[in-house]
Amino acid sequence: MATSKTPRTKSAAATAAAASKAATATTAARTSKASKAANVATTGGAEEVVTGPMMRKKELIDAVVAASGAKKKDAKPVVEAMLKVMGNALRDGRELNLHPFGSVKVRRAKDMVKARVLTTKIRQRKPEAIEAANAAAAEDSASE
């Protein structure tokens, strides 16, 4: 069946709808770029999470030194050893349960040419739940 190649004329409503769709697409593209710039992630329909800048190993070591009061020359090998142990555990498919950091499970692993991509799930307890558990534990120990 042959189709005719006559030009279609758009009604005013169709033109307005097309313009609206184009504007929406442009806005979505801008929002997408802004989201990438702000590191916005959507978590499984739960809530939108805005993440800050990436923390590198040097910053982690500096933060550990500031939080612990230890000297940098003492803290650096400990942090590096901890990261190595955690990396090896994830490589072996082990679950990490490191509160208050959270519990980490490897969901999927995919071997690439130069790397291994791990899809993980990290579950952190809410601060209110931690405080309630600590209060209950303190109450239990006081009653003994």
N, C-alpha and C positions, 0 to 999 in steps of 0.2 A: 504494500500500500504506500503510495507516494504521499509525502507531506508537503503542504504548501509553504512557501517561503514568504508569505505576506507579513509585513511588519505588524507587530501588535501595538496597539495604542494602550497606554496605561491610564487608568482612571486617576483622579486626584487622590483618592484614598490609597490606591496601590502605590502611587509615587510617594506619598507621605509615609506609608508603611516601610517602603524600601529605604527612605532617608532615615527613618527611625532605627531600622535594623543596622544600617551602616554606622550611625552614630553610636549605637550600643556596642557594635564590634570595635569601633575605635576606642571607646571608653574602656572596654574589656581589655584591649591590648595595652592601653596605658596602665590600667590597674595591674595587669599581669607583670608589666615591667617594674612598677612600683613595688609589687609584692616580692619580686625577686631581689630588688635592691634592699628591701627591709627584712628579708628572710622570713616571710610569712608562710607558715605551713598549716594546712588543715588536717586535723587528726580525726579520721574515721567518722565524720559527722558530729564529733563531740564539740570542739571549740577551736577557734583560730588561735594559733600560738605565734607570737612574734619573738623571734630569737635575736640575740645580740650578736656581736662579732665573734668569730671563731677563736677559741682559746688554744694556743699552741703550747708545746711542752715547756718552753722557756717561761711563759706566763704562769703555767701551772706550778712550776718549781718556785717561782717568785711568790706566788700566793701561798704555797705550803710553808715557805720560809716565814712569811709575814704572819700566818696563822699560828705556827708552832713556836716561833722564836728560835728555831734551830739555825745554825749557820748554813749558808748556801752550800758549802763544800761537803757538809754532812747530809743535807737533805737531797741533793741532786742524785747520788747513787741509789738512794732508797726509792725515790720517785721513779727513776728509770727501771729499777728492778721490779717494782710493782707493776708498771706498764707492761713489761716483758711477760710477767707471770699472767696478767690478765689477758694479754694477747694470745698467749699459748693456750690458755683455758678456752677462750672463744674459738680458736682454731680447732681444738679437739672436740668442740660441740658441747662443752660443759656449761651449765647454768651458773651464773654468778649471783650470789645473794649478799650484797654489800650495803647494808643500811648505814647511813641515810642516802647513799648514792642511789640505791634501788636494786631490784633484781633484774638480771639481764638474761634473756633466752635467745638463742640463735634459732630463727624461724626457717630460713633458707640459706643455702650457701651455693654460690655459682663460681666455678673456676674459670678465670679469664686467662689470657696469654701472659700478662705481667702481674696479675693480682688475683685475689680471691675476694669476691663480693659477698658480704654477710648481711642478711636482712635480719635485724634483731628487734626484740620487743623489750623496752625498759619500763618497768613498773615501779613508780615511786609512791610511797605512802604520803598522804596529805599531812601537813604539819599539825592539824587539829587531831588527827588520829594518833599521831606519835605522842602528843601532849597527853591525850586521854589515857593511852597505854602506860605512859610513865607515871601519871597520877594514880592509876589503879595499882601499879606495881608498888609505888611508895606507900599507898594505903594498906596493901597486903603485908608489906614488911613491917609497918608500924603496928599492925594488929597482932603480930606474932610475939 
